[in-house]
Amino acid sequence: MNARPVFHLISFVPILISLFLLACWGTAYAMGDSATAQRGLAQSAGISMVIGLAMWYSTRGPVDLSRRDGVGIVIFGWLLTVLLGALPFLLCGAIQDPIGALFESVSGFTTTGSSVIADVEAAPRGILLWRAVTHFLGGMGILVLCVAVIPFLGVGGMQIYRAEMAGPSKDRLTPRIASTAKLLWGVYVLLNAAQILLLKWFGMDWFDSVCHAFATIATGGFSTRNVSIEAYHSTAIESVIIFFMFLSGMSFALHLRFLRGQFTCHVRDAETRLYALIIAASVLTIVVDRWSGWTQAPPSAHQALFTVVSIITTTGFSTANFDTWPALSKLVLLGLMVVGGCAGSTAGGLKNIRLLVLFRQMAREVRRFLQPQAVYQIKVGRQLVESDIVSTITAFFFIFMATFVAASGIMAYLTRDLAVAVSSVAASLGNVGPGFGSVGPLMNYAGVPGLGKVVLIVCMLLGRLELYTLLVLLMPSFWKR
């Protein structure tokens, strides 16, 4: 890895963060936050700007990036981002514990939505907006945003884009990667704007509308209310959020094609069809499981739909305490935490496309057992899946499950509660947020031991950066020039 050009390009990240922090400071001032909160946000913005300018000045020179350098930019860019993101929580006094502040920052930027703030409604407005901004920046990717807005980053933009965007394949929608980044961010901003207007129309104030839209489209889940969306008692608001969570769990490249006039692109996409099928089957299973007898009124299908869409898209909003639901329903939700949304979306998890390829690979191996000499190809829709992609997906699944088991074992030792251990790791690796037990939808992660928070921080970063990007740090060849 060539350190100088890598850290030169990373220098734009703290500068960008400082600008958003200034917007949060302006909000804190306008909405009458305490002097401590205003000062903390201003200081955080100043520190970020100084760090960014110092890095930029000290690393100037020609920029020529390899794929390894692109991965380095993503890794170190994200590490610097989450460290700077923790400053406002500490300097404003919202979180006293440095590990807790880092946990909140990582949870925000990875769009996990797990929180250590017990009373969200008592937090300064500027901090609540900063939590939402971390979702907004992390959803589509802060480094992809840099590629979109800083023209000369296009020289290594493809390496950055491939390392940060989610999924086994990345669509280059235009010949220039900077143009692709701009288009995807354009769709992202458009969906945010549309949801803000609809939420305001159905009764939220402007501040809550912005915060919840940022958390929805990024599939993050930070709310401005202690009991999340349940606090509004509005079917209309819940329906708007369901719709936009559902859209955010799909590939944004498909949304762009739809806006360009390809109105059947979602229906023709095999991964999107599987995504919709899993949602429908999960809702039906939960409704039947919760229906204790034909003589009683059936449970709310709307409530089940909201929870299923919230979990599979890894958003983590809640309108009900699903921790009290029957065992089968909770098992379905646990499975959805692992599966996640579609490739190219802002959702976490394994991704439906990987699940689809793994199922077809399994079916191919069964057929080959009966007819060893036959040649079977794996297709997704009309597209042939190359053998190297199948191997990569299989390896990814193995690493994901191995990480899940290992982290769950550590958390089981630290928490002494299997439900908390397994669900917290699934929720962190899948970037979901709430789990079961003491980390359930009406609880938070404040009670998790410090070492446990560190384990979950690593899981959140591994989940957001899709394992390979972060694990290459362990390879000696990565550090060679």
N, C-alpha and C positions, 0 to 999 in steps of 0.2 A: 504494500500500500504506500502511495506517495502522500506523505502527511501534509506538505505545504498546500497543494491545490485542494486537498480534501477539506482542511480546516479553513481555507479561504472561502470556499463555497458555503460551508457551515456558518460562517460569520453573518450571513444574511438572516439566519433564523432568529437569533436574539434581537436583531433590529426590528424584524417583523413583529415579534412578541411584544416588544416595548410599545409599538404603535397601538396594539390591541389593549395593552395595559393602560395606556393613556385614555382610551375610550372608556374603560371601566372606571378609571379615576374620575372622569367627567361625569359619569352616571352617579358615582358615589357622592360627588359634590352637589349635583342637581337634586338628588333624592334625600339629601340631609343625613348621610351616614356620619358616624362619629369622626372626630379629628384623627384618631388613631387609624381608622380604616382608610381614610383619604391619604394620610401620610404614608401608610404601608404600601398602597397601590402606586403612589408617585415614586417612592423609593425603589420599588421593584422595577418600574419602567425605566428609571434612571440607571440602575445597575445593569439591566439587560442591554440598554443602548450603549453604555460604556464598554461592556464586554464585547458586543458585536463590532463596534468601531475599532477597538484595540485589535481584535482578531483580524479584521479586514486589512488594517494598515500594516500589520506585522507579517502578513502572509501574501502580499501582493506578488504578482508574477504571471507568467503564461499558464493557462489551464488546459490540460490534456488528460482526460480521464479514461481509465480502463474499467471493465466490469467490476473488478475487485475494488477499485476506488469508489465506484458508485455505491457498492454495498457499505463501504466504510463511511461514506457521507450519511447514509441512512442510519447506521448504527450510532455513530457519534453525534449526529444531528438530533436523533431522538433522545439520547442520554442527556445532552445539553438542554434540550427542550423541557424534559420533565423536571430537571433540577431547577431551572429558572421558573417553571410553573409552580413549584412549591413555595417560592419566596413570598408571594402575596398572602398565602395562608398563615405563614409564620409572622411576617412583619405587621399584618393587620390584627394579629392575635386571635384569628378564627380557630386555629389549631396550634396548640402549644408544643406538641411532640414533633421533632423533625422527621421521624419515620412516618408518623401519621400524615404530615403535610406532603411528604413525597408520595405516600400511598394515594392521597386524594388527587395529586397532580397526575400520576401515572394512570389512575382510574379515569380521569377526565380525558386525557389525550388519547388513550387507547380505546375510548368510548365504552368502557366497562360499566361505569355508573355506580360502583361500590363506594360507599362513603363512610367516613369516621366521624362526621359531624352529627351529633345526637339531635340537636334542635336546629334544623335547617331554617325555620322561619325566623329565628332570632339572629341569624347571621346578617352582616351588612349587605345591602343590595349590590354594592360594587363587587363583593366576593361572590355572590350568587350569579352575577353576570359573568364574572371570570370563569366560574365553573362551567357555564354554558359555552363560553368562548373556547375553552379547552376541547369541548366536544366538537364545536364547529371546525376548529383547525385540525383536529385529529381525524375527523370522519373521512374526508377525502384525502387527507395527508398534507401536513404542513410543508413538506419538501416538494410535493407535487405542485403545491401552490407557488412555491419559489420558482419552480421550472416554468410555470405559467406566466409569472409577472416579471421575471428577470431574464431578458432576452438571451444574454450570452451563456446562461446555464444550459441552453440547448445543446452545447457541445457534448455534455455528458448526461443529458436529460434522460435518454433511454435507459441508462444504467440505474439512475435514481428511480425512474418510473417503475421498472421491473422489480426492483428491490422493495419498494414501499407499497405498491398496489396489491390488493388481496386476490388470491386465486391462482390456479395452476397455469393459466394462460392470460396474457394481457393484450387486448385489442389495440393495435395502432390504427386509430380512426382516420388519421391524415398522415401525409408523408413526413411532416415535421412534428416531433414529439411535443414541442412547446404548444403547438396548435391543438393537439389532442388534449393536453392538460387544461388549456383554456376552455375547450368545449365541455369537458367533464365538470370542471368547476362552474361553468356557466349553468349547466343543468342543475347542479347541486344548489347554487344560489337561487335559481328560479323556484325550485321546490321549497326551499326555506321561506322565500318571500310569499309564495302562495299559501303555505300553512300559517304563517304569521297573520295574514289577512283573514283567513277563515276562523282561526281561533279567536281573534278579536271580534269578529262578526257574531260568534256564538257565546260571547260573554266574558272572555278573559280580558284583563287589562293589557296594555301594550307591553309592559315589562315581562309579565308571565308568558305572553304570547311568543315573544322573542326567545326567552329562555327555553320554553318547551319545544318550539320549532327547531332550535339548534340541537336540542337533545334527541329529537325524533328523527330528523333526516340523517343525523350522524349515527343513529341507533345507539345512543349513549345511555340516557335514562336518568340523568340528574334532574330533579324537580325542585321547585321553589317551595314545595309543601311537604310537611313531615309524612303525610300518608299518600304522597304521590297524586296521581290523577283522581283517586277516590275522593279527594277533598272537594272537587267541583260538583259532584253529584249531577252530572250532565251527560245524558246519552249522546247529545249532539257533539260535544267536545270529544268524548270517547270515540265516536264514529270517525271524526276527522283524524284523530291520532291513529286509529286502526288503519285507515286508508293510507296515510303517509308512511307508517311503519311498514306496511305491506309493500309499497313502492320502493322504499329504501332498502328492503331485503333483496331486491332484484338488481340485475346488472344495470349500471348507469349508461353503459354503451347502448343497451336496448332502448332506454328512455330517449336517448339522443336520436336513434333511428326512428322511433315513433314520432318525435317532433319534426323529423325530416320527411314524414309522410308514409313511412312503412308501418301502417296501422295494425298489421297482423303479426308483427315481429315477436311480440311476447307470447302469443298463442303458438307460434311455430317453434319456439325455443324449448328443447327437451328439458333443460334444467328448470326453467320456469314452470313447466307443467308438473314436474315432480315436486317442486316447492309448494305449489298450490294444492296438490294431492295430499302431501304430508300434513298441511294445515287443516284441510277438510277432515281427514281421517283422525287427526288428534282431537279436534273439537268434538267430533261425534263420540269418540272413545271417552272423553272426559264427561260429557253430558250424560252418557249412559251409566258410567261408573258412579257419578254423583246422584243419580236418580235411584233412591233407595226403595221405591215401591210405586206401583201403578196408581195407588190411591192418593199419593201426594203430588203436589204441583212439581213439574220438572224444574231442575235448576236452570238458571239463566244461560241460554246459548250465547247471548251477547257477551256476558262476563267471561265465558269459556273462550270465545273467539278473541277477545281483547288479550287475555292472558297467553294464549297460544301464539298469537302473532307477536306479542311483546317478547316472548322467550325465544322463538325461532329466529327472529330478526336480531336477537341479542340486545334489544333496547332496555328491557328491565323495568318499564313502567308497571304499575299495578293498580287495579281497581278492587282487588279482593285479597284476602290473606290466604294464598294457595297453600301455605304451610299446614293448614287444617284440612286440606282435601284428602280423600282416600289414597291408599298406597299406590294403586294403579295410576291414578291421575298424576301423582307426584313422580312416578317412574317415567311417564310420558314426557313430562316437563324436563326431567333430567336428560332424557334422550334428545330432546329438542335443543337443550343447551349445547350439547356436543355437535349436533348436525349443523346448526346455524343457517345462514342465508345462502345467497347465490354468489358465485365468483363475480368480481367486478362491482359488488355492492359495498355499502359501508358496514355490513353485518360481519360478525365474527364466526367462530366455529369451523368445523371441517370443510364446509361448503357442500351444497347439494351436488355439484358436478362431480366432485370426488366420490361421493356416495354412489352416484349413478355409474361411474366407471368401475368402481369396486364390485358392485352387484353384477355388472356385465362380465367382468373378469372372472368372477366366481362361477357364473353360468357357463362361460367358455371352458373353464377347467373341468366342470362336471361333464360337459359334452365330449371333451377330449379324453376323459377317462373311459367313455364308452367306445369312442372312435379315435384311437391315438394317432392314426395317420392323417386324419382330416385337418384342414386348415380353417380356422375360424378367426374372423376379424371383429374387432370391437368398434362399434359406431355409436356416436351420440348424435341423434338426428340423422342427417345425411353425411356427416363428417366422420372420416376415419380417424380413430385415435391411435397415434403411433405407439409402438412398443416402449420407447423410451419414456413417453409421458405416463404410460401405465405403470412402469417401474418406479417413476418418481412419485406418483400418487400412492402406490403401495408402501414405499419407504416412508412417505410423509405420515400415512396412517399409523404405521408401526411406531414412529418416533412420537407422534401425538399421544398414542395410548400408553407408551412406556413412560412419557413425561407425566401423564395423568396419574398412573399408578404410583410412581415414585413420589410425586408431590402429595398425593392423597395419604400415602404412608407417613410422610413427615408431618402433615397436618393432623393426622389421627393421633400421633404421639404428642403433639403440642396442645391439642384441644380436648383430647379424651372423649371425643364425640364423633362417631363415624358419619352421621348424617351431615354434620357441619363440615367435617373434613372433605368428604367426597363432593358435596354440593359447592363448597367454596372454591375448590380447585376447578371443577367443571365450569362454574360461573366466571372464574378468572381466565382460564385458558380459552373459553369461548367468548370472553368479553361481554358477559351477560349482565352481571351485577348481583342481584339477590339470589340467595340459595335457600336452604332450609334451616330450621332450628333457630339458633341465636343470630344467624346471618340472613334470616328470612325477609320477606317483603316489608314487614312492619318494623324491622330491626335494622342494625347497621354493623359495621365491622370494627367499631371502637373497642370491643371486648376481645378481639383476637390478639394473642401475644405478639410482642414486637418481632420476634423471629418469624412468626407465622405471617405477619404483614410483609416481611421481606420475601418469603417464599411466594406469596400471592402477587407481589410486585413483579417478580421474575416471570411468573405464569402469565400475567397480563401482557407483559412485553413480548414474551414468546408467542402468545396468541395473536397479538396485533401484527407483529412482524413475520408471522407465519413460520416460525421455528428455524428454517434454514438461514435466514438473514442474520439472526442473532447467534446461532450455533457455530457459524464460521469463525467466530472469535477464538474458538478452541483449536483451530487448525494453525499450526506453525507457518504454513505457506502463506496464510493471509497477511502476516506481518512482514514478509519479505518485500523488498522494493522491486 
